[in-house]
Amino acid sequence: MLKPHLLFSAAVLLGSSTANACQGPFPMVAVQYLVNEQVPERVEATITNPLEKLVIGTSRLTELRSMTGHGSAAVEMQFDGGATEQDLETAKQRVQKLALAEGIQVISKKVFLTSSCLSTWPWSHD
């Protein structure tokens, strides 16, 4: 279970003039990792930051947000006009390229379409 105190990792806005909360109701691509590492700074360095680098050049991407916590990393990708199944497949392909640091074990990894904002995600999404 995710600890209640999450650290905000990064908000990278592309082509947006505001840093407000998530811009729904368009579907977006979400990536969630649960890992054995509990130190948020190490999770950020080994999972969150590399994930951001892998997806940052995705076509039609307008906003990228991430959160890192004790044993967890989450990335929210918003696309112009909303995410499509093709955007989801592209994200899955890019996420597959993540090389894990020594000692990091993935407990759970999910890449899915959602209309829920990062700050309101249920971490047990099915």
Residue pairs with C-beta under 8 A, 6 or more apart in sequence:
1 123
2 34
2 69
2 70
2 71
2 72
2 123
3 69
3 70
3 71
5 69
5 70
6 67
6 68
6 69
6 72
7 40
7 44
7 67
7 68
7 69
8 67
9 44
9 48
9 49
9 66
9 67
9 68
9 73
10 48
10 49
10 52
10 64
10 65
10 66
11 19
11 63
11 64
11 65
11 66
12 52
12 56
12 63
12 64
12 65
13 19
13 63
13 64
14 61
14 62
14 63
14 64
15 62
16 62
16 63
21 117
21 119
22 28
22 65
22 76
22 78
22 117
22 118
22 119
23 63
23 78
24 115
24 116
24 117
25 115
26 78
26 79
26 81
26 82
26 83
26 115
27 82
27 83
27 84
27 113
27 114
27 115
28 76
28 77
28 78
28 79
28 82
28 83
28 113
28 114
28 115
29 76
29 77
29 79
29 83
29 87
29 88
29 91
29 111
29 112
29 113
29 114
30 74
30 75
30 76
30 77
30 110
30 111
30 112
30 113
30 114
30 116
30 118
30 121
30 125
31 51
31 55
31 73
31 74
31 75
31 77
31 91
31 95
31 109
31 110
31 111
32 72
32 73
32 74
32 108
32 109
32 110
32 111
32 121
32 123
32 125
33 47
33 51
33 72
33 73
33 74
33 106
33 108
33 109
34 71
34 72
34 106
34 107
34 108
34 109
34 123
35 43
35 47
35 71
35 72
35 73
35 104
35 105
35 106
35 107
36 71
36 104
36 105
36 107
37 43
37 46
37 47
37 71
37 103
37 104
38 70
38 71
39 70
40 68
40 69
40 70
43 68
43 69
43 70
43 71
43 72
43 73
44 68
44 73
45 101
46 100
46 101
46 104
47 68
47 73
47 98
47 100
47 104
48 66
48 67
48 68
48 73
48 75
50 98
50 99
51 66
51 73
51 75
51 95
51 98
52 64
52 66
52 75
54 94
54 95
54 97
54 98
55 61
55 64
55 75
55 77
55 91
55 94
55 95
56 64
58 77
58 79
58 87
58 90
58 91
58 94
59 90
60 79
60 80
60 81
60 87
61 77
61 78
61 79
62 78
62 79
62 80
63 76
63 77
63 78
64 75
64 76
64 77
64 78
65 75
65 76
65 118
66 73
66 74
66 75
66 76
66 118
67 73
67 74
67 118
67 119
68 74
71 107
72 123
74 118
74 121
76 117
76 118
77 83
77 87
77 91
79 87
83 113
85 113
88 111
88 112
88 113
91 111
92 111
95 109
95 111
100 106
110 125
112 125
114 121
114 125
116 122
